[in-house]
Amino acid sequence: MRGKFTMTIVLGNEGMQTPQAVAEALQAVAKTLAEAYASSHDDLGAVVRDVNGNAVGGWTYEVRP
């Protein structure tokens, strides 16, 4: 299978200023991606949120034949 994974995180707001905050966001995305892919092999995507719940980016996983 071929595909493309893209993720953007905008740094600078109060909840996304440290490497630890980025790592926590990456872990949350990884968990969501694994759980979503287990139930669907279609294109996936979601909003990335900081520790305060604010939207700071997004990610997509595109499936290509």
N, CA, C, O and CB atoms as a CASP TS submission, in Angstrom:
PFRMAT TS
TARGET T0000
AUTHOR 0000-0000-0000
METHOD Language model
MODEL 1
PARENT N/A
ATOM      1  N   MET     1       0.834  -1.167   0.000  1.00  0.00           N
ATOM      2  CA  MET     1       0.000   0.000   0.000  1.00  0.00           C
ATOM      3  C   MET     1       0.889   1.243   0.000  1.00  0.00           C
ATOM      4  O   MET     1       1.925   1.288   0.663  1.00  0.00           O
ATOM      5  CB  MET     1      -0.954  -0.009   1.208  1.00  0.00           C
ATOM      6  N   ARG     2       0.469   2.216  -0.736  1.00  0.00           N
ATOM      7  CA  ARG     2       1.160   3.501  -0.746  1.00  0.00           C
ATOM      8  C   ARG     2       0.254   4.541  -0.108  1.00  0.00           C
ATOM      9  O   ARG     2      -0.967   4.389  -0.090  1.00  0.00           O
ATOM     10  CB  ARG     2       1.559   3.921  -2.193  1.00  0.00           C
ATOM     11  N   GLY     3       0.839   5.552   0.392  1.00  0.00           N
ATOM     12  CA  GLY     3       0.043   6.603   1.001  1.00  0.00           C
ATOM     13  C   GLY     3       0.903   7.787   1.380  1.00  0.00           C
ATOM     14  O   GLY     3       2.088   7.854   1.053  1.00  0.00           O
ATOM     15  N   LYS     4       0.286   8.709   2.069  1.00  0.00           N
ATOM     16  CA  LYS     4       0.983   9.921   2.473  1.00  0.00           C
ATOM     17  C   LYS     4       0.453  10.351   3.837  1.00  0.00           C
ATOM     18  O   LYS     4      -0.757  10.430   4.045  1.00  0.00           O
ATOM     19  CB  LYS     4       0.804  11.057   1.417  1.00  0.00           C
ATOM     20  N   PHE     5       1.366  10.627   4.758  1.00  0.00           N
ATOM     21  CA  PHE     5       1.011  11.142   6.072  1.00  0.00           C
ATOM     22  C   PHE     5       1.563  12.557   6.167  1.00  0.00           C
ATOM     23  O   PHE     5       2.749  12.786   5.931  1.00  0.00           O
ATOM     24  CB  PHE     5       1.566  10.228   7.224  1.00  0.00           C
ATOM     25  N   THR     6       0.696  13.506   6.514  1.00  0.00           N
ATOM     26  CA  THR     6       1.102  14.903   6.646  1.00  0.00           C
ATOM     27  C   THR     6       0.583  15.438   7.974  1.00  0.00           C
ATOM     28  O   THR     6      -0.564  15.199   8.351  1.00  0.00           O
ATOM     29  CB  THR     6       0.573  15.762   5.453  1.00  0.00           C
ATOM     30  N   MET     7       1.448  16.166   8.674  1.00  0.00           N
ATOM     31  CA  MET     7       1.026  16.769   9.928  1.00  0.00           C
ATOM     32  C   MET     7       1.655  18.135  10.070  1.00  0.00           C
ATOM     33  O   MET     7       2.826  18.331   9.745  1.00  0.00           O
ATOM     34  CB  MET     7       1.395  15.879  11.120  1.00  0.00           C
ATOM     35  N   THR     8       0.867  19.082  10.560  1.00  0.00           N
ATOM     36  CA  THR     8       1.342  20.437  10.816  1.00  0.00           C
ATOM     37  C   THR     8       0.987  20.814  12.249  1.00  0.00           C
ATOM     38  O   THR     8      -0.145  20.623  12.695  1.00  0.00           O
ATOM     39  CB  THR     8       0.729  21.452   9.801  1.00  0.00           C
ATOM     40  N   ILE     9       1.968  21.351  12.959  1.00  0.00           N
ATOM     41  CA  ILE     9       1.735  21.888  14.298  1.00  0.00           C
ATOM     42  C   ILE     9       2.303  23.298  14.315  1.00  0.00           C
ATOM     43  O   ILE     9       3.473  23.511  13.998  1.00  0.00           O
ATOM     44  CB  ILE     9       2.390  20.986  15.419  1.00  0.00           C
ATOM     45  N   VAL    10       1.465  24.258  14.688  1.00  0.00           N
ATOM     46  CA  VAL    10       1.896  25.647  14.802  1.00  0.00           C
ATOM     47  C   VAL    10       2.285  25.897  16.256  1.00  0.00           C
ATOM     48  O   VAL    10       1.478  25.711  17.167  1.00  0.00           O
ATOM     49  CB  VAL    10       0.772  26.639  14.333  1.00  0.00           C
ATOM     50  N   LEU    11       3.519  26.316  16.457  1.00  0.00           N
ATOM     51  CA  LEU    11       4.029  26.569  17.809  1.00  0.00           C
ATOM     52  C   LEU    11       3.759  28.013  18.208  1.00  0.00           C
ATOM     53  O   LEU    11       3.567  28.874  17.349  1.00  0.00           O
ATOM     54  CB  LEU    11       5.543  26.263  17.893  1.00  0.00           C
ATOM     55  N   GLY    12       3.744  28.273  19.492  1.00  0.00           N
ATOM     56  CA  GLY    12       3.693  29.649  19.941  1.00  0.00           C
ATOM     57  C   GLY    12       2.580  29.975  20.908  1.00  0.00           C
ATOM     58  O   GLY    12       2.731  30.875  21.734  1.00  0.00           O
ATOM     59  N   ASN    13       1.442  29.255  20.828  1.00  0.00           N
ATOM     60  CA  ASN    13       0.422  29.591  21.819  1.00  0.00           C
ATOM     61  C   ASN    13       0.855  29.038  23.175  1.00  0.00           C
ATOM     62  O   ASN    13       1.841  28.306  23.263  1.00  0.00           O
ATOM     63  CB  ASN    13      -0.978  29.025  21.404  1.00  0.00           C
ATOM     64  N   GLU    14       0.132  29.381  24.211  1.00  0.00           N
ATOM     65  CA  GLU    14       0.548  29.045  25.568  1.00  0.00           C
ATOM     66  C   GLU    14       0.746  27.547  25.803  1.00  0.00           C
ATOM     67  O   GLU    14       1.627  27.158  26.569  1.00  0.00           O
ATOM     68  CB  GLU    14      -0.461  29.564  26.537  1.00  0.00           C
ATOM     69  N   GLY    15      -0.052  26.711  25.161  1.00  0.00           N
ATOM     70  CA  GLY    15       0.026  25.277  25.391  1.00  0.00           C
ATOM     71  C   GLY    15       0.926  24.524  24.425  1.00  0.00           C
ATOM     72  O   GLY    15       0.967  23.294  24.459  1.00  0.00           O
ATOM     73  N   MET    16       1.649  25.235  23.561  1.00  0.00           N
ATOM     74  CA  MET    16       2.489  24.552  22.569  1.00  0.00           C
ATOM     75  C   MET    16       3.804  25.321  22.396  1.00  0.00           C
ATOM     76  O   MET    16       4.102  25.836  21.318  1.00  0.00           O
ATOM     77  CB  MET    16       1.741  24.423  21.200  1.00  0.00           C
ATOM     78  N   GLN    17       4.575  25.385  23.473  1.00  0.00           N
ATOM     79  CA  GLN    17       5.825  26.140  23.436  1.00  0.00           C
ATOM     80  C   GLN    17       7.060  25.323  23.762  1.00  0.00           C
ATOM     81  O   GLN    17       8.177  25.818  23.612  1.00  0.00           O
ATOM     82  CB  GLN    17       5.742  27.274  24.378  1.00  0.00           C
ATOM     83  N   THR    18       6.893  24.099  24.198  1.00  0.00           N
ATOM     84  CA  THR    18       8.047  23.304  24.619  1.00  0.00           C
ATOM     85  C   THR    18       8.151  22.010  23.814  1.00  0.00           C
ATOM     86  O   THR    18       7.159  21.551  23.248  1.00  0.00           O
ATOM     87  CB  THR    18       7.956  22.985  26.117  1.00  0.00           C
ATOM     88  N   PRO    19       9.337  21.423  23.759  1.00  0.00           N
ATOM     89  CA  PRO    19       9.473  20.112  23.118  1.00  0.00           C
ATOM     90  C   PRO    19       8.569  19.063  23.768  1.00  0.00           C
ATOM     91  O   PRO    19       8.063  18.182  23.073  1.00  0.00           O
ATOM     92  CB  PRO    19      10.928  19.648  23.175  1.00  0.00           C
ATOM     93  N   GLN    20       8.359  19.134  25.063  1.00  0.00           N
ATOM     94  CA  GLN    20       7.467  18.195  25.753  1.00  0.00           C
ATOM     95  C   GLN    20       6.040  18.323  25.231  1.00  0.00           C
ATOM     96  O   GLN    20       5.361  17.315  25.034  1.00  0.00           O
ATOM     97  CB  GLN    20       7.499  18.436  27.275  1.00  0.00           C
ATOM     98  N   ALA    21       5.580  19.550  25.007  1.00  0.00           N
ATOM     99  CA  ALA    21       4.226  19.760  24.490  1.00  0.00           C
ATOM    100  C   ALA    21       4.083  19.170  23.097  1.00  0.00           C
ATOM    101  O   ALA    21       3.055  18.574  22.778  1.00  0.00           O
ATOM    102  CB  ALA    21       3.883  21.253  24.467  1.00  0.00           C
ATOM    103  N   VAL    22       5.109  19.331  22.263  1.00  0.00           N
ATOM    104  CA  VAL    22       5.089  18.746  20.921  1.00  0.00           C
ATOM    105  C   VAL    22       5.065  17.227  21.017  1.00  0.00           C
ATOM    106  O   VAL    22       4.313  16.569  20.298  1.00  0.00           O
ATOM    107  CB  VAL    22       6.310  19.217  20.097  1.00  0.00           C
ATOM    108  N   ALA    23       5.888  16.668  21.903  1.00  0.00           N
ATOM    109  CA  ALA    23       5.929  15.215  22.074  1.00  0.00           C
ATOM    110  C   ALA    23       4.569  14.673  22.511  1.00  0.00           C
ATOM    111  O   ALA    23       4.136  13.627  22.027  1.00  0.00           O
ATOM    112  CB  ALA    23       7.005  14.829  23.099  1.00  0.00           C
ATOM    113  N   GLU    24       3.908  15.359  23.403  1.00  0.00           N
ATOM    114  CA  GLU    24       2.581  14.921  23.853  1.00  0.00           C
ATOM    115  C   GLU    24       1.573  14.960  22.710  1.00  0.00           C
ATOM    116  O   GLU    24       0.738  14.064  22.588  1.00  0.00           O
ATOM    117  CB  GLU    24       2.091  15.799  25.014  1.00  0.00           C
ATOM    118  N   ALA    25       1.645  15.990  21.875  1.00  0.00           N
ATOM    119  CA  ALA    25       0.749  16.080  20.716  1.00  0.00           C
ATOM    120  C   ALA    25       1.035  14.948  19.735  1.00  0.00           C
ATOM    121  O   ALA    25       0.104  14.353  19.192  1.00  0.00           O
ATOM    122  CB  ALA    25       0.901  17.448  20.013  1.00  0.00           C
ATOM    123  N   LEU    26       2.314  14.643  19.501  1.00  0.00           N
ATOM    124  CA  LEU    26       2.684  13.541  18.604  1.00  0.00           C
ATOM    125  C   LEU    26       2.172  12.205  19.139  1.00  0.00           C
ATOM    126  O   LEU    26       1.666  11.385  18.373  1.00  0.00           O
ATOM    127  CB  LEU    26       4.213  13.485  18.423  1.00  0.00           C
ATOM    128  N   GLN    27       2.297  11.985  20.432  1.00  0.00           N
ATOM    129  CA  GLN    27       1.805  10.742  21.038  1.00  0.00           C
ATOM    130  C   GLN    27       0.290  10.623  20.885  1.00  0.00           C
ATOM    131  O   GLN    27      -0.222   9.539  20.604  1.00  0.00           O
ATOM    132  CB  GLN    27       2.192  10.680  22.529  1.00  0.00           C
ATOM    133  N   ALA    28      -0.421  11.721  21.068  1.00  0.00           N
ATOM    134  CA  ALA    28      -1.874  11.694  20.922  1.00  0.00           C
ATOM    135  C   ALA    28      -2.265  11.379  19.479  1.00  0.00           C
ATOM    136  O   ALA    28      -3.199  10.614  19.239  1.00  0.00           O
ATOM    137  CB  ALA    28      -2.484  13.036  21.360  1.00  0.00           C
ATOM    138  N   VAL    29      -1.551  11.969  18.520  1.00  0.00           N
ATOM    139  CA  VAL    29      -1.831  11.690  17.110  1.00  0.00           C
ATOM    140  C   VAL    29      -1.534  10.227  16.794  1.00  0.00           C
ATOM    141  O   VAL    29      -2.319   9.571  16.108  1.00  0.00           O
ATOM    142  CB  VAL    29      -1.000  12.618  16.194  1.00  0.00           C
ATOM    143  N   ALA    30      -0.416   9.714  17.283  1.00  0.00           N
ATOM    144  CA  ALA    30      -0.060   8.314  17.027  1.00  0.00           C
ATOM    145  C   ALA    30      -1.133   7.371  17.570  1.00  0.00           C
ATOM    146  O   ALA    30      -1.501   6.406  16.901  1.00  0.00           O
ATOM    147  CB  ALA    30       1.306   7.981  17.659  1.00  0.00           C
ATOM    148  N   LYS    31      -1.629   7.636  18.756  1.00  0.00           N
ATOM    149  CA  LYS    31      -2.673   6.794  19.348  1.00  0.00           C
ATOM    150  C   LYS    31      -3.955   6.863  18.526  1.00  0.00           C
ATOM    151  O   LYS    31      -4.572   5.837  18.241  1.00  0.00           O
ATOM    152  CB  LYS    31      -2.953   7.220  20.801  1.00  0.00           C
ATOM    153  N   THR    32      -4.351   8.065  18.150  1.00  0.00           N
ATOM    154  CA  THR    32      -5.564   8.241  17.347  1.00  0.00           C
ATOM    155  C   THR    32      -5.431   7.556  16.001  1.00  0.00           C
ATOM    156  O   THR    32      -6.365   6.894  15.548  1.00  0.00           O
ATOM    157  CB  THR    32      -5.866   9.724  17.149  1.00  0.00           C
ATOM    158  N   LEU    33      -4.283   7.707  15.357  1.00  0.00           N
ATOM    159  CA  LEU    33      -4.053   7.092  14.054  1.00  0.00           C
ATOM    160  C   LEU    33      -4.121   5.573  14.149  1.00  0.00           C
ATOM    161  O   LEU    33      -4.766   4.934  13.317  1.00  0.00           O
ATOM    162  CB  LEU    33      -2.698   7.525  13.490  1.00  0.00           C
ATOM    163  N   ALA    34      -3.478   4.993  15.133  1.00  0.00           N
ATOM    164  CA  ALA    34      -3.484   3.536  15.297  1.00  0.00           C
ATOM    165  C   ALA    34      -4.889   3.015  15.545  1.00  0.00           C
ATOM    166  O   ALA    34      -5.286   2.005  14.963  1.00  0.00           O
ATOM    167  CB  ALA    34      -2.567   3.123  16.447  1.00  0.00           C
ATOM    168  N   GLU    35      -5.643   3.688  16.397  1.00  0.00           N
ATOM    169  CA  GLU    35      -7.003   3.252  16.705  1.00  0.00           C
ATOM    170  C   GLU    35      -7.927   3.417  15.501  1.00  0.00           C
ATOM    171  O   GLU    35      -8.743   2.538  15.224  1.00  0.00           O
ATOM    172  CB  GLU    35      -7.552   4.035  17.897  1.00  0.00           C
ATOM    173  N   ALA    36      -7.809   4.522  14.791  1.00  0.00           N
ATOM    174  CA  ALA    36      -8.666   4.768  13.635  1.00  0.00           C
ATOM    175  C   ALA    36      -8.338   3.813  12.500  1.00  0.00           C
ATOM    176  O   ALA    36      -9.242   3.324  11.822  1.00  0.00           O
ATOM    177  CB  ALA    36      -8.525   6.214  13.162  1.00  0.00           C
ATOM    178  N   TYR    37      -7.052   3.539  12.283  1.00  0.00           N
ATOM    179  CA  TYR    37      -6.657   2.657  11.187  1.00  0.00           C
ATOM    180  C   TYR    37      -7.074   1.214  11.462  1.00  0.00           C
ATOM    181  O   TYR    37      -7.302   0.446  10.527  1.00  0.00           O
ATOM    182  CB  TYR    37      -5.145   2.734  10.961  1.00  0.00           C
ATOM    183  N   ALA    38      -7.172   0.845  12.725  1.00  0.00           N
ATOM    184  CA  ALA    38      -7.594  -0.507  13.072  1.00  0.00           C
ATOM    185  C   ALA    38      -9.030  -0.776  12.627  1.00  0.00           C
ATOM    186  O   ALA    38      -9.393  -1.920  12.354  1.00  0.00           O
ATOM    187  CB  ALA    38      -7.462  -0.730  14.576  1.00  0.00           C
ATOM    188  N   SER    39      -9.843   0.273  12.556  1.00  0.00           N
ATOM    189  CA  SER    39     -11.244   0.088  12.183  1.00  0.00           C
ATOM    190  C   SER    39     -11.567   0.559  10.771  1.00  0.00           C
ATOM    191  O   SER    39     -12.644   0.256  10.256  1.00  0.00           O
ATOM    192  CB  SER    39     -12.120   0.811  13.154  1.00  0.00           C
ATOM    193  N   SER    40     -10.648   1.300  10.129  1.00  0.00           N
ATOM    194  CA  SER    40     -10.916   1.812   8.787  1.00  0.00           C
ATOM    195  C   SER    40      -9.603   1.983   8.046  1.00  0.00           C
ATOM    196  O   SER    40      -8.649   2.553   8.576  1.00  0.00           O
ATOM    197  CB  SER    40     -11.690   3.153   8.843  1.00  0.00           C
ATOM    198  N   HIS    41      -9.559   1.486   6.819  1.00  0.00           N
ATOM    199  CA  HIS    41      -8.361   1.660   6.002  1.00  0.00           C
ATOM    200  C   HIS    41      -8.568   2.752   4.961  1.00  0.00           C
ATOM    201  O   HIS    41      -7.862   2.789   3.954  1.00  0.00           O
ATOM    202  CB  HIS    41      -7.983   0.343   5.316  1.00  0.00           C
ATOM    203  N   ASP    42      -9.527   3.639   5.193  1.00  0.00           N
ATOM    204  CA  ASP    42      -9.789   4.765   4.316  1.00  0.00           C
ATOM    205  C   ASP    42      -8.901   5.937   4.713  1.00  0.00           C
ATOM    206  O   ASP    42      -8.137   5.847   5.674  1.00  0.00           O
ATOM    207  CB  ASP    42     -11.277   5.164   4.364  1.00  0.00           C
ATOM    208  N   ASP    43      -9.004   7.031   3.973  1.00  0.00           N
ATOM    209  CA  ASP    43      -8.289   8.242   4.339  1.00  0.00           C
ATOM    210  C   ASP    43      -8.719   8.679   5.741  1.00  0.00           C
ATOM    211  O   ASP    43      -9.889   8.565   6.106  1.00  0.00           O
ATOM    212  CB  ASP    43      -8.545   9.370   3.304  1.00  0.00           C
ATOM    213  N   LEU    44      -7.770   9.175   6.508  1.00  0.00           N
ATOM    214  CA  LEU    44      -8.032   9.596   7.875  1.00  0.00           C
ATOM    215  C   LEU    44      -7.480  10.992   8.091  1.00  0.00           C
ATOM    216  O   LEU    44      -6.643  11.459   7.318  1.00  0.00           O
ATOM    217  CB  LEU    44      -7.420   8.607   8.883  1.00  0.00           C
ATOM    218  N   GLY    45      -7.939  11.657   9.128  1.00  0.00           N
ATOM    219  CA  GLY    45      -7.407  12.963   9.473  1.00  0.00           C
ATOM    220  C   GLY    45      -8.093  13.514  10.703  1.00  0.00           C
ATOM    221  O   GLY    45      -9.190  13.089  11.064  1.00  0.00           O
ATOM    222  N   ALA    46      -7.436  14.461  11.339  1.00  0.00           N
ATOM    223  CA  ALA    46      -8.007  15.072  12.538  1.00  0.00           C
ATOM    224  C   ALA    46      -7.238  16.348  12.873  1.00  0.00           C
ATOM    225  O   ALA    46      -6.204  16.655  12.279  1.00  0.00           O
ATOM    226  CB  ALA    46      -7.974  14.080  13.737  1.00  0.00           C
ATOM    227  N   VAL    47      -7.766  17.059  13.820  1.00  0.00           N
ATOM    228  CA  VAL    47      -7.152  18.274  14.338  1.00  0.00           C
ATOM    229  C   VAL    47      -6.123  17.890  15.400  1.00  0.00           C
ATOM    230  O   VAL    47      -6.349  16.951  16.163  1.00  0.00           O
ATOM    231  CB  VAL    47      -8.227  19.242  14.924  1.00  0.00           C
ATOM    232  N   VAL    48      -4.999  18.603  15.459  1.00  0.00           N
ATOM    233  CA  VAL    48      -4.012  18.446  16.532  1.00  0.00           C
ATOM    234  C   VAL    48      -4.343  19.494  17.586  1.00  0.00           C
ATOM    235  O   VAL    48      -4.555  20.664  17.266  1.00  0.00           O
ATOM    236  CB  VAL    48      -2.521  18.605  15.999  1.00  0.00           C
ATOM    237  N   ARG    49      -4.386  19.068  18.840  1.00  0.00           N
ATOM    238  CA  ARG    49      -4.725  19.989  19.936  1.00  0.00           C
ATOM    239  C   ARG    49      -3.591  20.068  20.958  1.00  0.00           C
ATOM    240  O   ARG    49      -2.850  19.106  21.164  1.00  0.00           O
ATOM    241  CB  ARG    49      -6.028  19.544  20.630  1.00  0.00           C
ATOM    242  N   ASP    50      -3.475  21.222  21.585  1.00  0.00           N
ATOM    243  CA  ASP    50      -2.474  21.378  22.639  1.00  0.00           C
ATOM    244  C   ASP    50      -3.045  20.856  23.954  1.00  0.00           C
ATOM    245  O   ASP    50      -4.169  20.356  23.992  1.00  0.00           O
ATOM    246  CB  ASP    50      -2.035  22.867  22.779  1.00  0.00           C
ATOM    247  N   VAL    51      -2.270  20.973  25.031  1.00  0.00           N
ATOM    248  CA  VAL    51      -2.698  20.444  26.330  1.00  0.00           C
ATOM    249  C   VAL    51      -3.928  21.165  26.872  1.00  0.00           C
ATOM    250  O   VAL    51      -4.617  20.642  27.748  1.00  0.00           O
ATOM    251  CB  VAL    51      -1.564  20.549  27.334  1.00  0.00           C
ATOM    252  N   ASN    52      -4.204  22.353  26.361  1.00  0.00           N
ATOM    253  CA  ASN    52      -5.376  23.112  26.791  1.00  0.00           C
ATOM    254  C   ASN    52      -6.597  22.854  25.915  1.00  0.00           C
ATOM    255  O   ASN    52      -7.666  23.416  26.157  1.00  0.00           O
ATOM    256  CB  ASN    52      -5.059  24.586  26.793  1.00  0.00           C
ATOM    257  N   GLY    53      -6.444  22.011  24.904  1.00  0.00           N
ATOM    258  CA  GLY    53      -7.555  21.693  24.017  1.00  0.00           C
ATOM    259  C   GLY    53      -7.713  22.614  22.827  1.00  0.00           C
ATOM    260  O   GLY    53      -8.671  22.490  22.064  1.00  0.00           O
ATOM    261  N   ASN    54      -6.779  23.536  22.663  1.00  0.00           N
ATOM    262  CA  ASN    54      -6.839  24.467  21.533  1.00  0.00           C
ATOM    263  C   ASN    54      -6.298  23.804  20.264  1.00  0.00           C
ATOM    264  O   ASN    54      -5.328  23.049  20.324  1.00  0.00           O
ATOM    265  CB  ASN    54      -6.040  25.754  21.848  1.00  0.00           C
ATOM    266  N   ALA    55      -6.916  24.081  19.130  1.00  0.00           N
ATOM    267  CA  ALA    55      -6.435  23.558  17.852  1.00  0.00           C
ATOM    268  C   ALA    55      -5.123  24.247  17.488  1.00  0.00           C
ATOM    269  O   ALA    55      -5.041  25.475  17.469  1.00  0.00           O
ATOM    270  CB  ALA    55      -7.496  23.762  16.730  1.00  0.00           C
ATOM    271  N   VAL    56      -4.087  23.436  17.195  1.00  0.00           N
ATOM    272  CA  VAL    56      -2.776  23.976  16.831  1.00  0.00           C
ATOM    273  C   VAL    56      -2.265  23.408  15.506  1.00  0.00           C
ATOM    274  O   VAL    56      -1.131  23.675  15.108  1.00  0.00           O
ATOM    275  CB  VAL    56      -1.771  23.686  17.935  1.00  0.00           C
ATOM    276  N   GLY    57      -3.095  22.633  14.833  1.00  0.00           N
ATOM    277  CA  GLY    57      -2.678  22.056  13.560  1.00  0.00           C
ATOM    278  C   GLY    57      -3.617  20.950  13.137  1.00  0.00           C
ATOM    279  O   GLY    57      -4.769  20.879  13.566  1.00  0.00           O
ATOM    280  N   GLY    58      -3.090  20.087  12.282  1.00  0.00           N
ATOM    281  CA  GLY    58      -3.895  18.981  11.801  1.00  0.00           C
ATOM    282  C   GLY    58      -3.028  17.913  11.161  1.00  0.00           C
ATOM    283  O   GLY    58      -1.840  18.123  10.917  1.00  0.00           O
ATOM    284  N   TRP    59      -3.639  16.757  10.891  1.00  0.00           N
ATOM    285  CA  TRP    59      -2.919  15.680  10.233  1.00  0.00           C
ATOM    286  C   TRP    59      -3.864  14.953   9.292  1.00  0.00           C
ATOM    287  O   TRP    59      -5.078  14.929   9.492  1.00  0.00           O
ATOM    288  CB  TRP    59      -2.311  14.705  11.265  1.00  0.00           C
ATOM    289  N   THR    60      -3.269  14.357   8.252  1.00  0.00           N
ATOM    290  CA  THR    60      -4.017  13.524   7.316  1.00  0.00           C
ATOM    291  C   THR    60      -3.211  12.305   6.971  1.00  0.00           C
ATOM    292  O   THR    60      -1.982  12.352   6.917  1.00  0.00           O
ATOM    293  CB  THR    60      -4.380  14.300   6.050  1.00  0.00           C
ATOM    294  N   TYR    61      -3.903  11.211   6.736  1.00  0.00           N
ATOM    295  CA  TYR    61      -3.312   9.979   6.251  1.00  0.00           C
ATOM    296  C   TYR    61      -4.102   9.603   5.008  1.00  0.00           C
ATOM    297  O   TYR    61      -5.276   9.242   5.093  1.00  0.00           O
ATOM    298  CB  TYR    61      -3.336   8.832   7.344  1.00  0.00           C
ATOM    299  N   GLU    62      -3.452   9.688   3.859  1.00  0.00           N
ATOM    300  CA  GLU    62      -4.124   9.432   2.587  1.00  0.00           C
ATOM    301  C   GLU    62      -3.688   8.086   2.050  1.00  0.00           C
ATOM    302  O   GLU    62      -2.494   7.809   1.933  1.00  0.00           O
ATOM    303  CB  GLU    62      -3.824  10.548   1.564  1.00  0.00           C
ATOM    304  N   VAL    63      -4.657   7.254   1.724  1.00  0.00           N
ATOM    305  CA  VAL    63      -4.383   5.931   1.162  1.00  0.00           C
ATOM    306  C   VAL    63      -4.366   6.048  -0.360  1.00  0.00           C
ATOM    307  O   VAL    63      -5.260   6.638  -0.966  1.00  0.00           O
ATOM    308  CB  VAL    63      -5.448   4.879   1.633  1.00  0.00           C
ATOM    309  N   ARG    64      -3.330   5.473  -0.959  1.00  0.00           N
ATOM    310  CA  ARG    64      -3.239   5.463  -2.416  1.00  0.00           C
ATOM    311  C   ARG    64      -3.029   4.032  -2.877  1.00  0.00           C
ATOM    312  O   ARG    64      -2.239   3.289  -2.296  1.00  0.00           O
ATOM    313  CB  ARG    64      -2.087   6.384  -2.920  1.00  0.00           C
ATOM    314  N   PRO    65      -3.748   3.652  -3.933  1.00  0.00           N
ATOM    315  CA  PRO    65      -3.598   2.270  -4.436  1.00  0.00           C
ATOM    316  C   PRO    65      -2.200   1.994  -4.999  1.00  0.00           C
ATOM    317  O   PRO    65      -1.927   0.884  -5.455  1.00  0.00           O
ATOM    318  CB  PRO    65      -4.640   1.995  -5.518  1.00  0.00           C
TER
END
